[in-house]
Amino acid sequence: MVKPTLLVLAAGMGSRYGSLKQMDGVGPNNEAIIDYSVYDAIRAGFGKVVFVIRHSFEKEFREVFSAERFGGRIAVEFVFQELDYLPQGAAVPEGRVKPWGTNHAVMMAADAIREPFAVINADDFYGAEAYKTIGDYLSQLGESRNRYCMVAYDLDKTLSDNGTVSRGVCGVDAAGNLTSMVERTQIERMPDGRIVFHDGGADEVLAEDTPVSMNLFGFTPDFFTYSREYFKTWLARNKENLKAEFYIPTMVNKLVGEGTASLRVLRSAAQVQPGDAIRVQLQDGALHCTVNNREDAHGKTETDL
């Protein structure tokens, strides 16, 4: 079976927080969220990690997240996402400062990845179960084409105690394949217990177990070719919109909708709230991450990371 690659989207962090939040220590020995992500990927059978970063913080990032940091147990590569990395003949529109989005970031890894791969956000904690689930699926794809996947979470396990959230609400057919993914904003649990999203003043109720995306996707390498070709069309349509972004769900919905590819929805029972604080402590010789009062054990010592 092939060892899949982990693609970590880290290029947008500096602009979003004003600092490299993905390098902030959360563990007892200053481990970052990325450390836990890579460690879980190693345990799940991934053979390489590719970081998408920017040249502006390349030196600092490389010094921290080197192959040596992970004990040489996984290959490490770096690729770059910049505003002017565009198709030949295209130019950055005047006044454009916003990055081109998550799918543009994925495209930057086309020359570094030749095997099935998973995509994650650098600053989100997904849990060991999610990496095992998606790793098992990707490892059996071999030379397959047009067979994608994602890990979906139950909506009620992704809500925040600190306000509304935005989630990609997924439609799934009887075979477990994605039929649609729609971004819903301002989702919250109401005082009466219902989960609703506020749409133009109207409240629409969502089921507790509604599958939602937390941006943990799995692709085969043909996804790069489709993305590169469609990005030209997308760019021509959106070049006047200085805030438009080429998101992963944009590409996924296109390929699934036209029947070019299928995307299997893998379910996770984990509870995840991206952006919330993660408490990490040593207990009985093991690292324990606590996310919303759920513990996920990680190894025995910091040398396991």
C-alpha positions as CSV (number, residue, x, y, z in Angstrom):
1,M,0.0,0.0,0.0
2,V,1.1,3.5,-0.8
3,K,2.1,5.9,2.0
4,P,0.0,9.1,1.7
5,T,1.3,12.6,2.1
6,L,0.1,15.3,4.5
7,L,-0.3,18.7,2.9
8,V,-0.3,21.5,5.6
9,L,-1.7,24.9,4.6
10,A,0.3,27.4,6.6
11,A,0.9,30.3,4.2
12,G,-2.1,32.4,5.4
13,M,-1.4,32.4,9.1
14,G,0.8,35.5,9.3
15,S,-1.7,37.7,7.5
16,R,-4.6,36.3,9.5
17,Y,-3.2,36.8,13.0
18,G,-0.3,39.2,12.5
19,S,2.0,36.5,13.8
20,L,2.8,32.9,13.1
21,K,0.1,31.4,15.3
22,Q,0.8,27.9,13.8
23,M,4.2,28.1,15.6
24,D,2.8,29.0,19.0
25,G,3.5,26.4,21.7
26,V,0.5,24.7,23.3
27,G,2.2,21.7,24.8
28,P,4.3,21.2,28.0
29,N,7.5,21.5,26.0
30,N,6.3,24.2,23.7
31,E,4.9,21.8,21.1
32,A,2.7,23.5,18.4
33,I,-0.5,22.2,17.0
34,I,1.4,21.3,13.9
35,D,3.6,18.9,16.0
36,Y,0.5,17.0,17.1
37,S,-0.9,16.9,13.5
38,V,2.4,15.5,12.1
39,Y,2.7,13.0,15.0
40,D,-0.8,11.7,14.3
41,A,0.0,11.5,10.6
42,I,3.1,9.5,11.3
43,R,1.1,7.0,13.5
44,A,-1.5,6.8,10.7
45,G,1.1,5.7,8.1
46,F,1.8,9.0,6.3
47,G,5.2,9.1,4.6
48,K,5.8,12.7,3.9
49,V,4.6,16.2,5.0
50,V,4.6,19.2,2.7
51,F,4.2,22.6,4.2
52,V,2.7,25.5,2.1
53,I,4.3,28.6,3.4
54,R,5.4,32.1,2.2
55,H,8.9,33.3,1.5
56,S,8.5,36.1,4.1
57,F,8.7,33.7,7.0
58,E,10.6,30.8,5.3
59,K,13.7,31.0,7.4
60,E,11.9,31.0,10.7
61,F,9.5,28.2,9.7
62,R,12.2,25.9,8.3
63,E,14.3,26.3,11.4
64,V,11.4,25.1,13.6
65,F,9.7,22.5,11.5
66,S,12.7,20.5,10.1
67,A,12.8,16.8,9.5
68,E,15.0,16.5,12.6
69,R,12.1,17.9,14.8
70,F,10.1,14.8,13.9
71,G,12.9,12.4,14.6
72,G,13.5,11.7,10.9
73,R,10.4,9.5,10.9
74,I,8.7,11.5,8.1
75,A,10.1,13.3,5.0
76,V,9.6,17.1,5.1
77,E,9.3,19.4,2.1
78,F,8.3,23.1,1.7
79,V,6.5,24.8,-1.1
80,F,5.4,28.5,-1.4
81,Q,2.2,30.4,-2.0
82,E,2.5,34.0,-3.2
83,L,0.1,36.5,-4.6
84,D,1.8,36.6,-7.9
85,Y,2.0,32.8,-8.4
86,L,-0.5,32.9,-11.3
87,P,-1.0,31.2,-14.7
88,Q,1.2,32.5,-17.5
89,G,0.0,35.8,-18.8
90,A,-2.1,36.6,-15.7
91,A,-1.2,39.6,-13.5
92,V,-2.2,40.5,-9.9
93,P,-5.1,43.0,-10.2
94,E,-4.3,46.5,-8.8
95,G,-5.3,46.7,-5.2
96,R,-5.3,43.0,-4.6
97,V,-3.7,42.1,-1.3
98,K,-5.8,39.1,-0.1
99,P,-4.4,35.6,-0.8
100,W,-6.0,33.6,-3.5
101,G,-7.5,31.0,-1.2
102,T,-7.1,27.4,0.0
103,N,-7.3,25.7,-3.3
104,H,-4.7,28.0,-4.8
105,A,-2.5,27.0,-1.8
106,V,-3.1,23.3,-2.7
107,M,-2.0,23.9,-6.3
108,M,1.4,25.1,-5.1
109,A,2.2,21.5,-4.1
110,A,1.7,19.9,-7.5
111,D,5.4,19.4,-8.1
112,A,6.0,17.9,-4.7
113,I,3.3,15.3,-4.5
114,R,2.8,12.2,-6.7
115,E,0.7,10.1,-4.3
116,P,-2.7,10.4,-2.6
117,F,-2.6,13.2,-0.1
118,A,-4.6,14.7,2.8
119,V,-5.0,18.5,3.2
120,I,-5.3,20.2,6.6
121,N,-5.2,23.7,8.1
122,A,-2.1,24.4,10.0
123,D,-3.9,25.8,13.0
124,D,-6.6,23.2,13.5
125,F,-6.6,20.2,15.8
126,Y,-8.3,17.2,14.2
127,G,-7.5,14.3,16.5
128,A,-5.7,11.0,15.9
129,E,-8.8,9.2,14.8
130,A,-9.3,11.6,11.9
131,Y,-5.8,10.9,10.5
132,K,-6.2,7.2,10.9
133,T,-9.5,7.3,9.1
134,I,-8.3,9.3,6.1
135,G,-4.9,7.6,6.0
136,D,-6.5,4.2,5.7
137,Y,-8.7,5.3,2.9
138,L,-5.9,7.0,1.0
139,S,-3.3,4.3,1.4
140,Q,-5.5,1.8,-0.5
141,L,-6.1,4.0,-3.6
142,G,-2.8,3.1,-5.4
143,E,-2.8,4.6,-8.9
144,S,-6.6,5.4,-8.8
145,R,-7.8,8.7,-10.2
146,N,-10.8,10.8,-9.4
147,R,-11.4,9.2,-6.0
148,Y,-11.4,11.7,-3.3
149,C,-12.5,11.8,0.4
150,M,-13.1,14.0,3.4
151,V,-13.5,13.6,7.1
152,A,-16.9,15.0,8.2
153,Y,-17.9,15.7,11.8
154,D,-21.3,15.8,13.4
155,L,-22.4,19.4,13.5
156,D,-23.2,19.3,17.2
157,K,-19.6,18.4,18.0
158,T,-18.2,21.5,16.2
159,L,-20.2,24.2,17.8
160,S,-18.5,26.9,19.9
161,D,-19.4,28.3,23.3
162,N,-18.1,31.6,22.2
163,G,-20.6,32.6,19.5
164,T,-21.7,31.5,16.0
165,V,-19.6,29.4,13.6
166,S,-19.4,28.9,9.8
167,R,-19.4,25.3,8.5
168,G,-19.5,23.5,5.2
169,V,-22.8,21.6,5.4
170,C,-22.5,18.4,3.4
171,G,-25.1,16.5,1.4
172,V,-24.4,12.7,1.3
173,D,-26.0,10.0,-0.8
174,A,-26.9,6.5,0.3
175,A,-23.5,5.2,-0.9
176,G,-21.7,7.7,1.4
177,N,-20.6,10.0,-1.3
178,L,-20.8,13.8,-1.3
179,T,-23.5,15.4,-3.3
180,S,-23.1,19.0,-2.3
181,M,-21.2,21.2,0.1
182,V,-22.8,24.6,1.1
183,E,-21.2,27.1,3.4
184,R,-23.5,28.1,6.2
185,T,-22.7,31.1,8.4
186,Q,-23.9,32.1,11.8
187,I,-24.6,28.6,13.1
188,E,-25.4,28.4,16.8
189,R,-27.3,26.4,19.4
190,M,-30.3,28.3,20.6
191,P,-31.5,28.5,24.3
192,D,-34.2,25.9,23.4
193,G,-31.6,23.4,22.3
194,R,-32.1,23.7,18.5
195,I,-29.2,24.2,16.2
196,V,-30.0,26.9,13.6
197,F,-28.2,29.0,11.0
198,H,-29.4,32.5,10.5
199,D,-30.1,33.2,6.8
200,G,-31.2,36.7,6.0
201,G,-33.2,37.0,9.2
202,A,-34.8,33.6,8.9
203,D,-33.7,30.7,11.1
204,E,-33.3,27.3,9.5
205,V,-32.9,24.3,11.8
206,L,-30.1,21.8,11.3
207,A,-30.0,18.3,12.7
208,E,-27.5,17.5,15.4
209,D,-25.7,14.9,13.3
210,T,-25.6,17.0,10.1
211,P,-22.2,16.1,8.5
212,V,-20.0,19.2,8.2
213,S,-16.6,19.8,6.7
214,M,-13.7,21.0,8.9
215,N,-11.3,21.3,5.8
216,L,-9.8,17.8,6.1
217,F,-9.8,16.5,2.6
218,G,-8.1,13.7,0.7
219,F,-7.2,13.8,-3.0
220,T,-5.4,11.8,-5.7
221,P,-2.8,13.8,-7.7
222,D,-5.2,14.4,-10.7
223,F,-6.8,17.0,-8.5
224,F,-3.8,19.3,-9.2
225,T,-4.5,19.2,-13.0
226,Y,-8.2,19.9,-12.6
227,S,-7.4,22.8,-10.2
228,R,-4.8,24.4,-12.5
229,E,-7.1,24.3,-15.5
230,Y,-10.2,25.6,-13.7
231,F,-8.3,28.3,-11.8
232,K,-7.7,30.1,-15.2
233,T,-11.5,30.3,-15.7
234,W,-12.1,31.2,-12.1
235,L,-9.5,34.0,-12.2
236,A,-11.0,35.5,-15.4
237,R,-14.4,35.6,-13.7
238,N,-13.3,37.0,-10.4
239,K,-10.3,39.3,-11.2
240,E,-12.4,42.4,-10.5
241,N,-13.4,41.1,-7.1
242,L,-10.4,41.9,-4.9
243,K,-11.7,39.7,-2.0
244,A,-12.7,36.6,-4.0
245,E,-10.9,33.4,-2.9
246,F,-10.5,30.1,-4.7
247,Y,-11.6,27.7,-2.0
248,I,-11.2,23.9,-1.9
249,P,-15.0,23.4,-1.7
250,T,-15.3,25.5,-4.9
251,M,-13.2,22.9,-6.8
252,V,-14.8,19.9,-5.0
253,N,-18.4,21.0,-5.8
254,K,-17.4,21.5,-9.5
255,L,-15.8,18.1,-9.9
256,V,-18.5,16.2,-8.0
257,G,-21.4,18.2,-9.6
258,E,-20.2,17.4,-13.2
259,G,-19.5,13.8,-12.4
260,T,-15.8,14.0,-13.0
261,A,-14.9,12.7,-9.5
262,S,-16.5,11.1,-6.5
263,L,-15.8,12.1,-2.9
264,R,-16.4,9.6,-0.1
265,V,-17.5,11.2,3.2
266,L,-15.8,9.5,6.1
267,R,-17.3,10.2,9.5
268,S,-15.5,11.1,12.7
269,A,-17.1,11.0,16.1
270,A,-14.5,13.4,17.5
271,Q,-15.4,16.8,18.9
272,V,-13.5,19.7,17.3
273,Q,-13.6,23.4,17.7
274,P,-11.0,25.1,15.5
275,G,-9.4,28.2,17.1
276,D,-10.4,27.2,20.6
277,A,-7.6,26.8,23.2
278,I,-6.0,23.4,23.5
279,R,-4.8,22.3,26.9
280,V,-2.0,19.9,26.9
281,Q,-0.5,18.1,29.9
282,L,1.6,15.2,30.9
283,Q,-0.3,12.5,32.7
284,D,1.0,9.0,33.6
285,G,3.9,9.5,31.2
286,A,1.7,10.4,28.2
287,L,0.8,13.6,26.5
288,H,-2.9,14.4,26.7
289,C,-4.6,17.0,24.5
290,T,-7.9,18.3,25.9
291,V,-10.2,19.9,23.4
292,N,-13.6,20.9,24.9
293,N,-13.1,18.4,27.7
294,R,-12.3,15.5,25.3
295,E,-8.9,13.9,25.8
296,D,-6.7,12.5,23.0
297,A,-3.6,10.7,24.2
298,H,-0.4,11.3,22.3
299,G,2.6,9.0,23.0
300,K,4.8,8.9,26.0
301,T,7.2,11.8,25.9
302,E,8.0,14.9,24.0
303,T,10.6,12.9,22.0
304,D,7.7,11.0,20.4
305,L,6.7,14.1,18.6
